[in-house]
Amino acid sequence: TTVKAMKSLDDLMGSGDSDIKGIAESIYARLDKASAASEMRAASLDEQMDDVLERTALDAQLAERKKKLGIS
């Protein structure tokens, strides 16, 4: 799993070997970059879903129906 991989990288960084430490740091940098890209894609997907589903219109309709039914 990711947690085990991160722990292994931490262990490698503490091994005292500068080459291994450099490789581990490079892996961390790539993981950070991939994580940021993933978060950006997720945010974009959320926005696309809102557009496709016309979420604001649905929320307004739901609020109006709740108001008519006396539900808060």
CHARMM internal coordinates of N, CA and C (Angstrom, degrees):
IC EDIT
DIST 1 N 1 CA 1.4541
DIST 1 CA 1 C 1.5265
ANGL 1 N 1 CA 1 C 109.86
DIST 1 C 2 N 1.3153
ANGL 1 CA 1 C 2 N 115.10
DIHE 1 N 1 CA 1 C 2 N 172.57
DIST 2 N 2 CA 1.4601
ANGL 1 C 2 N 2 CA 120.08
DIHE 1 CA 1 C 2 N 2 CA -179.26
DIST 2 CA 2 C 1.5170
ANGL 2 N 2 CA 2 C 111.76
DIHE 1 C 2 N 2 CA 2 C -63.51
DIST 2 C 3 N 1.3246
ANGL 2 CA 2 C 3 N 116.79
DIHE 2 N 2 CA 2 C 3 N -39.35
DIST 3 N 3 CA 1.4652
ANGL 2 C 3 N 3 CA 120.34
DIHE 2 CA 2 C 3 N 3 CA -179.19
DIST 3 CA 3 C 1.5218
ANGL 3 N 3 CA 3 C 110.55
DIHE 2 C 3 N 3 CA 3 C -62.47
DIST 3 C 4 N 1.3319
ANGL 3 CA 3 C 4 N 116.59
DIHE 3 N 3 CA 3 C 4 N -43.81
DIST 4 N 4 CA 1.4705
ANGL 3 C 4 N 4 CA 120.39
DIHE 3 CA 3 C 4 N 4 CA 178.85
DIST 4 CA 4 C 1.5268
ANGL 4 N 4 CA 4 C 110.61
DIHE 3 C 4 N 4 CA 4 C -63.54
DIST 4 C 5 N 1.3322
ANGL 4 CA 4 C 5 N 116.00
DIHE 4 N 4 CA 4 C 5 N -40.86
DIST 5 N 5 CA 1.4633
ANGL 4 C 5 N 5 CA 119.90
DIHE 4 CA 4 C 5 N 5 CA 179.72
DIST 5 CA 5 C 1.5231
ANGL 5 N 5 CA 5 C 110.77
DIHE 4 C 5 N 5 CA 5 C -63.56
DIST 5 C 6 N 1.3294
ANGL 5 CA 5 C 6 N 116.87
DIHE 5 N 5 CA 5 C 6 N -42.29
DIST 6 N 6 CA 1.4632
ANGL 5 C 6 N 6 CA 120.57
DIHE 5 CA 5 C 6 N 6 CA 179.39
DIST 6 CA 6 C 1.5288
ANGL 6 N 6 CA 6 C 110.55
DIHE 5 C 6 N 6 CA 6 C -64.23
DIST 6 C 7 N 1.3402
ANGL 6 CA 6 C 7 N 116.95
DIHE 6 N 6 CA 6 C 7 N -40.62
DIST 7 N 7 CA 1.4651
ANGL 6 C 7 N 7 CA 120.50
DIHE 6 CA 6 C 7 N 7 CA 178.69
DIST 7 CA 7 C 1.5270
ANGL 7 N 7 CA 7 C 109.75
DIHE 6 C 7 N 7 CA 7 C -64.09
DIST 7 C 8 N 1.3259
ANGL 7 CA 7 C 8 N 116.52
DIHE 7 N 7 CA 7 C 8 N -41.56
DIST 8 N 8 CA 1.4621
ANGL 7 C 8 N 8 CA 120.10
DIHE 7 CA 7 C 8 N 8 CA 178.08
DIST 8 CA 8 C 1.5225
ANGL 8 N 8 CA 8 C 111.10
DIHE 7 C 8 N 8 CA 8 C -62.13
DIST 8 C 9 N 1.3361
ANGL 8 CA 8 C 9 N 116.83
DIHE 8 N 8 CA 8 C 9 N -40.84
DIST 9 N 9 CA 1.4626
ANGL 8 C 9 N 9 CA 119.93
DIHE 8 CA 8 C 9 N 9 CA 177.44
DIST 9 CA 9 C 1.5230
ANGL 9 N 9 CA 9 C 110.94
DIHE 8 C 9 N 9 CA 9 C -63.92
DIST 9 C 10 N 1.3256
ANGL 9 CA 9 C 10 N 116.49
DIHE 9 N 9 CA 9 C 10 N -41.46
DIST 10 N 10 CA 1.4668
ANGL 9 C 10 N 10 CA 120.10
DIHE 9 CA 9 C 10 N 10 CA 176.93
DIST 10 CA 10 C 1.5235
ANGL 10 N 10 CA 10 C 110.55
DIHE 9 C 10 N 10 CA 10 C -59.78
DIST 10 C 11 N 1.3344
ANGL 10 CA 10 C 11 N 115.86
DIHE 10 N 10 CA 10 C 11 N -42.97
DIST 11 N 11 CA 1.4649
ANGL 10 C 11 N 11 CA 120.54
DIHE 10 CA 10 C 11 N 11 CA 178.83
DIST 11 CA 11 C 1.5310
ANGL 11 N 11 CA 11 C 110.84
DIHE 10 C 11 N 11 CA 11 C -62.30
DIST 11 C 12 N 1.3349
ANGL 11 CA 11 C 12 N 116.17
DIHE 11 N 11 CA 11 C 12 N -42.50
DIST 12 N 12 CA 1.4672
ANGL 11 C 12 N 12 CA 120.29
DIHE 11 CA 11 C 12 N 12 CA 179.41
DIST 12 CA 12 C 1.5226
ANGL 12 N 12 CA 12 C 111.48
DIHE 11 C 12 N 12 CA 12 C -63.71
DIST 12 C 13 N 1.3289
ANGL 12 CA 12 C 13 N 116.53
DIHE 12 N 12 CA 12 C 13 N -40.17
DIST 13 N 13 CA 1.4665
ANGL 12 C 13 N 13 CA 119.89
DIHE 12 CA 12 C 13 N 13 CA -178.99
DIST 13 CA 13 C 1.5225
ANGL 13 N 13 CA 13 C 111.10
DIHE 12 C 13 N 13 CA 13 C -63.83
DIST 13 C 14 N 1.3130
ANGL 13 CA 13 C 14 N 116.95
DIHE 13 N 13 CA 13 C 14 N -29.43
DIST 14 N 14 CA 1.4561
ANGL 13 C 14 N 14 CA 121.03
DIHE 13 CA 13 C 14 N 14 CA -179.76
DIST 14 CA 14 C 1.5163
ANGL 14 N 14 CA 14 C 113.79
DIHE 13 C 14 N 14 CA 14 C -88.69
DIST 14 C 15 N 1.3272
ANGL 14 CA 14 C 15 N 117.50
DIHE 14 N 14 CA 14 C 15 N 5.90
DIST 15 N 15 CA 1.4651
ANGL 14 C 15 N 15 CA 120.43
DIHE 14 CA 14 C 15 N 15 CA -175.77
DIST 15 CA 15 C 1.5254
ANGL 15 N 15 CA 15 C 113.49
DIHE 14 C 15 N 15 CA 15 C -73.49
DIST 15 C 16 N 1.3330
ANGL 15 CA 15 C 16 N 117.38
DIHE 15 N 15 CA 15 C 16 N -17.82
DIST 16 N 16 CA 1.4597
ANGL 15 C 16 N 16 CA 119.74
DIHE 15 CA 15 C 16 N 16 CA 179.99
DIST 16 CA 16 C 1.5153
ANGL 16 N 16 CA 16 C 113.54
DIHE 15 C 16 N 16 CA 16 C 93.59
DIST 16 C 17 N 1.3068
ANGL 16 CA 16 C 17 N 118.66
DIHE 16 N 16 CA 16 C 17 N -11.41
DIST 17 N 17 CA 1.4639
ANGL 16 C 17 N 17 CA 122.73
DIHE 16 CA 16 C 17 N 17 CA 179.06
DIST 17 CA 17 C 1.5303
ANGL 17 N 17 CA 17 C 108.44
DIHE 16 C 17 N 17 CA 17 C -86.82
DIST 17 C 18 N 1.3286
ANGL 17 CA 17 C 18 N 116.75
DIHE 17 N 17 CA 17 C 18 N 118.52
DIST 18 N 18 CA 1.4663
ANGL 17 C 18 N 18 CA 120.29
DIHE 17 CA 17 C 18 N 18 CA -175.37
DIST 18 CA 18 C 1.5270
ANGL 18 N 18 CA 18 C 112.41
DIHE 17 C 18 N 18 CA 18 C -65.94
DIST 18 C 19 N 1.3348
ANGL 18 CA 18 C 19 N 117.90
DIHE 18 N 18 CA 18 C 19 N -34.06
DIST 19 N 19 CA 1.4664
ANGL 18 C 19 N 19 CA 120.30
DIHE 18 CA 18 C 19 N 19 CA 177.84
DIST 19 CA 19 C 1.5240
ANGL 19 N 19 CA 19 C 110.58
DIHE 18 C 19 N 19 CA 19 C -65.15
DIST 19 C 20 N 1.3278
ANGL 19 CA 19 C 20 N 115.97
DIHE 19 N 19 CA 19 C 20 N -45.25
DIST 20 N 20 CA 1.4662
ANGL 19 C 20 N 20 CA 120.85
DIHE 19 CA 19 C 20 N 20 CA 179.35
DIST 20 CA 20 C 1.5239
ANGL 20 N 20 CA 20 C 109.72
DIHE 19 C 20 N 20 CA 20 C -63.18
DIST 20 C 21 N 1.3293
ANGL 20 CA 20 C 21 N 115.91
DIHE 20 N 20 CA 20 C 21 N -41.96
DIST 21 N 21 CA 1.4679
ANGL 20 C 21 N 21 CA 120.29
DIHE 20 CA 20 C 21 N 21 CA 179.62
DIST 21 CA 21 C 1.5268
ANGL 21 N 21 CA 21 C 110.06
DIHE 20 C 21 N 21 CA 21 C -61.17
DIST 21 C 22 N 1.3124
ANGL 21 CA 21 C 22 N 117.06
DIHE 21 N 21 CA 21 C 22 N -42.21
DIST 22 N 22 CA 1.4654
ANGL 21 C 22 N 22 CA 121.56
DIHE 21 CA 21 C 22 N 22 CA 178.68
DIST 22 CA 22 C 1.5134
ANGL 22 N 22 CA 22 C 112.04
DIHE 21 C 22 N 22 CA 22 C -62.66
DIST 22 C 23 N 1.3271
ANGL 22 CA 22 C 23 N 116.01
DIHE 22 N 22 CA 22 C 23 N -41.70
DIST 23 N 23 CA 1.4637
ANGL 22 C 23 N 23 CA 120.51
DIHE 22 CA 22 C 23 N 23 CA 178.41
DIST 23 CA 23 C 1.5248
ANGL 23 N 23 CA 23 C 110.00
DIHE 22 C 23 N 23 CA 23 C -64.39
DIST 23 C 24 N 1.3258
ANGL 23 CA 23 C 24 N 116.80
DIHE 23 N 23 CA 23 C 24 N -44.80
DIST 24 N 24 CA 1.4658
ANGL 23 C 24 N 24 CA 121.01
DIHE 23 CA 23 C 24 N 24 CA 179.75
DIST 24 CA 24 C 1.5282
ANGL 24 N 24 CA 24 C 110.54
DIHE 23 C 24 N 24 CA 24 C -61.88
DIST 24 C 25 N 1.3348
ANGL 24 CA 24 C 25 N 117.31
DIHE 24 N 24 CA 24 C 25 N -41.74
DIST 25 N 25 CA 1.4633
ANGL 24 C 25 N 25 CA 120.55
DIHE 24 CA 24 C 25 N 25 CA 178.34
DIST 25 CA 25 C 1.5221
ANGL 25 N 25 CA 25 C 110.93
DIHE 24 C 25 N 25 CA 25 C -63.54
DIST 25 C 26 N 1.3230
ANGL 25 CA 25 C 26 N 116.30
DIHE 25 N 25 CA 25 C 26 N -38.63
DIST 26 N 26 CA 1.4618
ANGL 25 C 26 N 26 CA 120.94
DIHE 25 CA 25 C 26 N 26 CA 177.56
DIST 26 CA 26 C 1.5307
ANGL 26 N 26 CA 26 C 110.83
DIHE 25 C 26 N 26 CA 26 C -63.32
DIST 26 C 27 N 1.3211
ANGL 26 CA 26 C 27 N 115.87
DIHE 26 N 26 CA 26 C 27 N -41.79
DIST 27 N 27 CA 1.4678
ANGL 26 C 27 N 27 CA 120.39
DIHE 26 CA 26 C 27 N 27 CA 178.35
DIST 27 CA 27 C 1.5239
ANGL 27 N 27 CA 27 C 109.98
DIHE 26 C 27 N 27 CA 27 C -63.79
DIST 27 C 28 N 1.3367
ANGL 27 CA 27 C 28 N 117.20
DIHE 27 N 27 CA 27 C 28 N -44.24
DIST 28 N 28 CA 1.4688
ANGL 27 C 28 N 28 CA 120.68
DIHE 27 CA 27 C 28 N 28 CA 177.18
DIST 28 CA 28 C 1.5286
ANGL 28 N 28 CA 28 C 110.86
DIHE 27 C 28 N 28 CA 28 C -58.28
DIST 28 C 29 N 1.3260
ANGL 28 CA 28 C 29 N 117.02
DIHE 28 N 28 CA 28 C 29 N -43.03
DIST 29 N 29 CA 1.4634
ANGL 28 C 29 N 29 CA 120.77
DIHE 28 CA 28 C 29 N 29 CA -179.42
DIST 29 CA 29 C 1.5222
ANGL 29 N 29 CA 29 C 110.68
DIHE 28 C 29 N 29 CA 29 C -62.22
DIST 29 C 30 N 1.3316
ANGL 29 CA 29 C 30 N 116.18
DIHE 29 N 29 CA 29 C 30 N -42.26
DIST 30 N 30 CA 1.4669
ANGL 29 C 30 N 30 CA 119.49
DIHE 29 CA 29 C 30 N 30 CA 178.97
DIST 30 CA 30 C 1.5175
ANGL 30 N 30 CA 30 C 111.42
DIHE 29 C 30 N 30 CA 30 C -67.57
DIST 30 C 31 N 1.3443
ANGL 30 CA 30 C 31 N 116.78
DIHE 30 N 30 CA 30 C 31 N -38.10
DIST 31 N 31 CA 1.4654
ANGL 30 C 31 N 31 CA 119.99
DIHE 30 CA 30 C 31 N 31 CA 176.89
DIST 31 CA 31 C 1.5260
ANGL 31 N 31 CA 31 C 111.09
DIHE 30 C 31 N 31 CA 31 C -64.06
DIST 31 C 32 N 1.3292
ANGL 31 CA 31 C 32 N 116.93
DIHE 31 N 31 CA 31 C 32 N -41.46
DIST 32 N 32 CA 1.4652
ANGL 31 C 32 N 32 CA 120.87
DIHE 31 CA 31 C 32 N 32 CA 177.80
DIST 32 CA 32 C 1.5243
ANGL 32 N 32 CA 32 C 110.98
DIHE 31 C 32 N 32 CA 32 C -61.49
DIST 32 C 33 N 1.3300
ANGL 32 CA 32 C 33 N 115.72
DIHE 32 N 32 CA 32 C 33 N -43.76
DIST 33 N 33 CA 1.4623
ANGL 32 C 33 N 33 CA 120.60
DIHE 32 CA 32 C 33 N 33 CA -179.94
DIST 33 CA 33 C 1.5266
ANGL 33 N 33 CA 33 C 110.42
DIHE 32 C 33 N 33 CA 33 C -64.06
DIST 33 C 34 N 1.3253
ANGL 33 CA 33 C 34 N 117.04
DIHE 33 N 33 CA 33 C 34 N -43.48
DIST 34 N 34 CA 1.4642
ANGL 33 C 34 N 34 CA 121.04
DIHE 33 CA 33 C 34 N 34 CA 179.09
DIST 34 CA 34 C 1.5236
ANGL 34 N 34 CA 34 C 110.92
DIHE 33 C 34 N 34 CA 34 C -65.23
DIST 34 C 35 N 1.3159
ANGL 34 CA 34 C 35 N 116.75
DIHE 34 N 34 CA 34 C 35 N -38.66
DIST 35 N 35 CA 1.4605
ANGL 34 C 35 N 35 CA 120.97
DIHE 34 CA 34 C 35 N 35 CA 178.92
DIST 35 CA 35 C 1.5238
ANGL 35 N 35 CA 35 C 110.87
DIHE 34 C 35 N 35 CA 35 C -64.39
DIST 35 C 36 N 1.3218
ANGL 35 CA 35 C 36 N 116.79
DIHE 35 N 35 CA 35 C 36 N -43.62
DIST 36 N 36 CA 1.4649
ANGL 35 C 36 N 36 CA 120.85
DIHE 35 CA 35 C 36 N 36 CA 178.62
DIST 36 CA 36 C 1.5243
ANGL 36 N 36 CA 36 C 110.70
DIHE 35 C 36 N 36 CA 36 C -63.72
DIST 36 C 37 N 1.3240
ANGL 36 CA 36 C 37 N 116.77
DIHE 36 N 36 CA 36 C 37 N -42.22
DIST 37 N 37 CA 1.4629
ANGL 36 C 37 N 37 CA 120.51
DIHE 36 CA 36 C 37 N 37 CA 178.54
DIST 37 CA 37 C 1.5207
ANGL 37 N 37 CA 37 C 110.73
DIHE 36 C 37 N 37 CA 37 C -63.25
DIST 37 C 38 N 1.3150
ANGL 37 CA 37 C 38 N 116.44
DIHE 37 N 37 CA 37 C 38 N -40.09
DIST 38 N 38 CA 1.4592
ANGL 37 C 38 N 38 CA 121.11
DIHE 37 CA 37 C 38 N 38 CA 178.80
DIST 38 CA 38 C 1.5253
ANGL 38 N 38 CA 38 C 111.27
DIHE 37 C 38 N 38 CA 38 C -63.12
DIST 38 C 39 N 1.3358
ANGL 38 CA 38 C 39 N 116.47
DIHE 38 N 38 CA 38 C 39 N -42.68
DIST 39 N 39 CA 1.4684
ANGL 38 C 39 N 39 CA 120.41
DIHE 38 CA 38 C 39 N 39 CA 178.54
DIST 39 CA 39 C 1.5208
ANGL 39 N 39 CA 39 C 111.15
DIHE 38 C 39 N 39 CA 39 C -64.18
DIST 39 C 40 N 1.3291
ANGL 39 CA 39 C 40 N 116.91
DIHE 39 N 39 CA 39 C 40 N -38.80
DIST 40 N 40 CA 1.4642
ANGL 39 C 40 N 40 CA 120.29
DIHE 39 CA 39 C 40 N 40 CA 178.79
DIST 40 CA 40 C 1.5241
ANGL 40 N 40 CA 40 C 110.60
DIHE 39 C 40 N 40 CA 40 C -65.88
DIST 40 C 41 N 1.3254
ANGL 40 CA 40 C 41 N 116.55
DIHE 40 N 40 CA 40 C 41 N -41.08
DIST 41 N 41 CA 1.4670
ANGL 40 C 41 N 41 CA 119.87
DIHE 40 CA 40 C 41 N 41 CA 178.51
DIST 41 CA 41 C 1.5209
ANGL 41 N 41 CA 41 C 111.19
DIHE 40 C 41 N 41 CA 41 C -65.26
DIST 41 C 42 N 1.3244
ANGL 41 CA 41 C 42 N 116.72
DIHE 41 N 41 CA 41 C 42 N -39.50
DIST 42 N 42 CA 1.4656
ANGL 41 C 42 N 42 CA 120.59
DIHE 41 CA 41 C 42 N 42 CA 178.91
DIST 42 CA 42 C 1.5249
ANGL 42 N 42 CA 42 C 110.48
DIHE 41 C 42 N 42 CA 42 C -63.94
DIST 42 C 43 N 1.3217
ANGL 42 CA 42 C 43 N 117.12
DIHE 42 N 42 CA 42 C 43 N -42.07
DIST 43 N 43 CA 1.4663
ANGL 42 C 43 N 43 CA 120.73
DIHE 42 CA 42 C 43 N 43 CA 178.54
DIST 43 CA 43 C 1.5231
ANGL 43 N 43 CA 43 C 110.35
DIHE 42 C 43 N 43 CA 43 C -64.27
DIST 43 C 44 N 1.3175
ANGL 43 CA 43 C 44 N 116.26
DIHE 43 N 43 CA 43 C 44 N -41.76
DIST 44 N 44 CA 1.4606
ANGL 43 C 44 N 44 CA 120.68
DIHE 43 CA 43 C 44 N 44 CA 178.35
DIST 44 CA 44 C 1.5222
ANGL 44 N 44 CA 44 C 110.75
DIHE 43 C 44 N 44 CA 44 C -63.75
DIST 44 C 45 N 1.3208
ANGL 44 CA 44 C 45 N 116.20
DIHE 44 N 44 CA 44 C 45 N -41.18
DIST 45 N 45 CA 1.4607
ANGL 44 C 45 N 45 CA 120.52
DIHE 44 CA 44 C 45 N 45 CA 179.00
DIST 45 CA 45 C 1.5252
ANGL 45 N 45 CA 45 C 110.91
DIHE 44 C 45 N 45 CA 45 C -64.10
DIST 45 C 46 N 1.3292
ANGL 45 CA 45 C 46 N 117.30
DIHE 45 N 45 CA 45 C 46 N -40.77
DIST 46 N 46 CA 1.4659
ANGL 45 C 46 N 46 CA 120.86
DIHE 45 CA 45 C 46 N 46 CA 176.72
DIST 46 CA 46 C 1.5234
ANGL 46 N 46 CA 46 C 110.50
DIHE 45 C 46 N 46 CA 46 C -59.07
DIST 46 C 47 N 1.3190
ANGL 46 CA 46 C 47 N 116.00
DIHE 46 N 46 CA 46 C 47 N -43.59
DIST 47 N 47 CA 1.4638
ANGL 46 C 47 N 47 CA 120.59
DIHE 46 CA 46 C 47 N 47 CA 179.96
DIST 47 CA 47 C 1.5275
ANGL 47 N 47 CA 47 C 110.67
DIHE 46 C 47 N 47 CA 47 C -65.20
DIST 47 C 48 N 1.3211
ANGL 47 CA 47 C 48 N 116.67
DIHE 47 N 47 CA 47 C 48 N -42.04
DIST 48 N 48 CA 1.4616
ANGL 47 C 48 N 48 CA 120.53
DIHE 47 CA 47 C 48 N 48 CA 178.71
DIST 48 CA 48 C 1.5207
ANGL 48 N 48 CA 48 C 110.96
DIHE 47 C 48 N 48 CA 48 C -63.23
DIST 48 C 49 N 1.3332
ANGL 48 CA 48 C 49 N 116.65
DIHE 48 N 48 CA 48 C 49 N -40.29
DIST 49 N 49 CA 1.4665
ANGL 48 C 49 N 49 CA 120.33
DIHE 48 CA 48 C 49 N 49 CA 178.67
DIST 49 CA 49 C 1.5235
ANGL 49 N 49 CA 49 C 110.37
DIHE 48 C 49 N 49 CA 49 C -63.92
DIST 49 C 50 N 1.3358
ANGL 49 CA 49 C 50 N 116.64
DIHE 49 N 49 CA 49 C 50 N -41.53
DIST 50 N 50 CA 1.4636
ANGL 49 C 50 N 50 CA 120.12
DIHE 49 CA 49 C 50 N 50 CA 177.15
DIST 50 CA 50 C 1.5220
ANGL 50 N 50 CA 50 C 110.66
DIHE 49 C 50 N 50 CA 50 C -59.08
DIST 50 C 51 N 1.3284
ANGL 50 CA 50 C 51 N 116.40
DIHE 50 N 50 CA 50 C 51 N -43.48
DIST 51 N 51 CA 1.4618
ANGL 50 C 51 N 51 CA 120.52
DIHE 50 CA 50 C 51 N 51 CA 179.59
DIST 51 CA 51 C 1.5215
ANGL 51 N 51 CA 51 C 111.45
DIHE 50 C 51 N 51 CA 51 C -64.39
DIST 51 C 52 N 1.3187
ANGL 51 CA 51 C 52 N 116.56
DIHE 51 N 51 CA 51 C 52 N -47.54
DIST 52 N 52 CA 1.4627
ANGL 51 C 52 N 52 CA 120.87
DIHE 51 CA 51 C 52 N 52 CA -177.38
DIST 52 CA 52 C 1.5260
ANGL 52 N 52 CA 52 C 111.09
DIHE 51 C 52 N 52 CA 52 C -64.69
DIST 52 C 53 N 1.3130
ANGL 52 CA 52 C 53 N 115.71
DIHE 52 N 52 CA 52 C 53 N -42.67
DIST 53 N 53 CA 1.4637
ANGL 52 C 53 N 53 CA 119.98
DIHE 52 CA 52 C 53 N 53 CA -177.27
DIST 53 CA 53 C 1.5224
ANGL 53 N 53 CA 53 C 112.68
DIHE 52 C 53 N 53 CA 53 C -84.42
DIST 53 C 54 N 1.3238
ANGL 53 CA 53 C 54 N 116.31
DIHE 53 N 53 CA 53 C 54 N -4.33
DIST 54 N 54 CA 1.4640
ANGL 53 C 54 N 54 CA 120.81
DIHE 53 CA 53 C 54 N 54 CA -176.46
DIST 54 CA 54 C 1.5246
ANGL 54 N 54 CA 54 C 109.18
DIHE 53 C 54 N 54 CA 54 C 48.02
DIST 54 C 55 N 1.3089
ANGL 54 CA 54 C 55 N 114.17
DIHE 54 N 54 CA 54 C 55 N 53.75
DIST 55 N 55 CA 1.4627
ANGL 54 C 55 N 55 CA 121.89
DIHE 54 CA 54 C 55 N 55 CA -172.19
DIST 55 CA 55 C 1.5278
ANGL 55 N 55 CA 55 C 113.01
DIHE 54 C 55 N 55 CA 55 C -56.30
DIST 55 C 56 N 1.3192
ANGL 55 CA 55 C 56 N 117.95
DIHE 55 N 55 CA 55 C 56 N -38.67
DIST 56 N 56 CA 1.4696
ANGL 55 C 56 N 56 CA 118.77
DIHE 55 CA 55 C 56 N 56 CA -179.13
DIST 56 CA 56 C 1.5195
ANGL 56 N 56 CA 56 C 110.88
DIHE 55 C 56 N 56 CA 56 C -64.90
DIST 56 C 57 N 1.3357
ANGL 56 CA 56 C 57 N 116.71
DIHE 56 N 56 CA 56 C 57 N -38.03
DIST 57 N 57 CA 1.4700
ANGL 56 C 57 N 57 CA 120.05
DIHE 56 CA 56 C 57 N 57 CA 177.46
DIST 57 CA 57 C 1.5241
ANGL 57 N 57 CA 57 C 109.97
DIHE 56 C 57 N 57 CA 57 C -66.42
DIST 57 C 58 N 1.3216
ANGL 57 CA 57 C 58 N 116.37
DIHE 57 N 57 CA 57 C 58 N -41.62
DIST 58 N 58 CA 1.4683
ANGL 57 C 58 N 58 CA 119.86
DIHE 57 CA 57 C 58 N 58 CA 178.48
DIST 58 CA 58 C 1.5219
ANGL 58 N 58 CA 58 C 111.20
DIHE 57 C 58 N 58 CA 58 C -63.80
DIST 58 C 59 N 1.3297
ANGL 58 CA 58 C 59 N 116.80
DIHE 58 N 58 CA 58 C 59 N -42.16
DIST 59 N 59 CA 1.4657
ANGL 58 C 59 N 59 CA 120.50
DIHE 58 CA 58 C 59 N 59 CA 178.61
DIST 59 CA 59 C 1.5207
ANGL 59 N 59 CA 59 C 111.06
DIHE 58 C 59 N 59 CA 59 C -62.72
DIST 59 C 60 N 1.3310
ANGL 59 CA 59 C 60 N 116.96
DIHE 59 N 59 CA 59 C 60 N -40.58
DIST 60 N 60 CA 1.4654
ANGL 59 C 60 N 60 CA 120.83
DIHE 59 CA 59 C 60 N 60 CA 178.73
DIST 60 CA 60 C 1.5279
ANGL 60 N 60 CA 60 C 110.60
DIHE 59 C 60 N 60 CA 60 C -64.82
DIST 60 C 61 N 1.3281
ANGL 60 CA 60 C 61 N 116.62
DIHE 60 N 60 CA 60 C 61 N -42.63
DIST 61 N 61 CA 1.4687
ANGL 60 C 61 N 61 CA 120.41
DIHE 60 CA 60 C 61 N 61 CA 178.25
DIST 61 CA 61 C 1.5199
ANGL 61 N 61 CA 61 C 110.83
DIHE 60 C 61 N 61 CA 61 C -63.42
DIST 61 C 62 N 1.3147
ANGL 61 CA 61 C 62 N 116.73
DIHE 61 N 61 CA 61 C 62 N -42.38
DIST 62 N 62 CA 1.4585
ANGL 61 C 62 N 62 CA 120.97
DIHE 61 CA 61 C 62 N 62 CA 179.28
DIST 62 CA 62 C 1.5239
ANGL 62 N 62 CA 62 C 110.66
DIHE 61 C 62 N 62 CA 62 C -63.37
DIST 62 C 63 N 1.3177
ANGL 62 CA 62 C 63 N 116.99
DIHE 62 N 62 CA 62 C 63 N -43.65
DIST 63 N 63 CA 1.4657
ANGL 62 C 63 N 63 CA 120.92
DIHE 62 CA 62 C 63 N 63 CA 179.04
DIST 63 CA 63 C 1.5216
ANGL 63 N 63 CA 63 C 110.60
DIHE 62 C 63 N 63 CA 63 C -61.87
DIST 63 C 64 N 1.3193
ANGL 63 CA 63 C 64 N 117.00
DIHE 63 N 63 CA 63 C 64 N -41.46
DIST 64 N 64 CA 1.4704
ANGL 63 C 64 N 64 CA 121.14
DIHE 63 CA 63 C 64 N 64 CA 178.96
DIST 64 CA 64 C 1.5284
ANGL 64 N 64 CA 64 C 110.98
DIHE 63 C 64 N 64 CA 64 C -64.14
DIST 64 C 65 N 1.3092
ANGL 64 CA 64 C 65 N 116.98
DIHE 64 N 64 CA 64 C 65 N -42.96
DIST 65 N 65 CA 1.4740
ANGL 64 C 65 N 65 CA 120.43
DIHE 64 CA 64 C 65 N 65 CA 178.88
DIST 65 CA 65 C 1.5186
ANGL 65 N 65 CA 65 C 111.23
DIHE 64 C 65 N 65 CA 65 C -64.83
DIST 65 C 66 N 1.3329
ANGL 65 CA 65 C 66 N 116.07
DIHE 65 N 65 CA 65 C 66 N -41.77
DIST 66 N 66 CA 1.4668
ANGL 65 C 66 N 66 CA 119.78
DIHE 65 CA 65 C 66 N 66 CA 177.72
DIST 66 CA 66 C 1.5232
ANGL 66 N 66 CA 66 C 110.22
DIHE 65 C 66 N 66 CA 66 C -61.86
DIST 66 C 67 N 1.3257
ANGL 66 CA 66 C 67 N 115.93
DIHE 66 N 66 CA 66 C 67 N -40.23
DIST 67 N 67 CA 1.4647
ANGL 66 C 67 N 67 CA 120.77
DIHE 66 CA 66 C 67 N 67 CA 179.78
DIST 67 CA 67 C 1.5268
ANGL 67 N 67 CA 67 C 110.16
DIHE 66 C 67 N 67 CA 67 C -62.56
DIST 67 C 68 N 1.3304
ANGL 67 CA 67 C 68 N 116.99
DIHE 67 N 67 CA 67 C 68 N -44.46
DIST 68 N 68 CA 1.4680
ANGL 67 C 68 N 68 CA 121.41
DIHE 67 CA 67 C 68 N 68 CA 179.59
DIST 68 CA 68 C 1.5219
ANGL 68 N 68 CA 68 C 111.32
DIHE 67 C 68 N 68 CA 68 C -63.53
DIST 68 C 69 N 1.3319
ANGL 68 CA 68 C 69 N 115.77
DIHE 68 N 68 CA 68 C 69 N -34.90
DIST 69 N 69 CA 1.4663
ANGL 68 C 69 N 69 CA 120.27
DIHE 68 CA 68 C 69 N 69 CA -178.82
DIST 69 CA 69 C 1.5250
ANGL 69 N 69 CA 69 C 112.47
DIHE 68 C 69 N 69 CA 69 C -86.41
DIST 69 C 70 N 1.3184
ANGL 69 CA 69 C 70 N 116.71
DIHE 69 N 69 CA 69 C 70 N -6.38
DIST 70 N 70 CA 1.4574
ANGL 69 C 70 N 70 CA 120.11
DIHE 69 CA 69 C 70 N 70 CA -179.37
DIST 70 CA 70 C 1.5155
ANGL 70 N 70 CA 70 C 113.26
DIHE 69 C 70 N 70 CA 70 C 76.30
DIST 70 C 71 N 1.3187
ANGL 70 CA 70 C 71 N 115.75
DIHE 70 N 70 CA 70 C 71 N 23.36
DIST 71 N 71 CA 1.4698
ANGL 70 C 71 N 71 CA 121.16
DIHE 70 CA 70 C 71 N 71 CA 178.64
DIST 71 CA 71 C 1.5255
ANGL 71 N 71 CA 71 C 107.80
DIHE 70 C 71 N 71 CA 71 C -98.34
DIST 71 C 72 N 1.3373
ANGL 71 CA 71 C 72 N 115.17
DIHE 71 N 71 CA 71 C 72 N 134.88
DIST 72 N 72 CA 1.4741
ANGL 71 C 72 N 72 CA 116.84
DIHE 71 CA 71 C 72 N 72 CA -179.94
DIST 72 CA 72 C 1.4928
ANGL 72 N 72 CA 72 C 112.71
DIHE 71 C 72 N 72 CA 72 C -97.23
END
COOR INIT
IC SEED 1 N 1 CA 1 C
IC BUILD
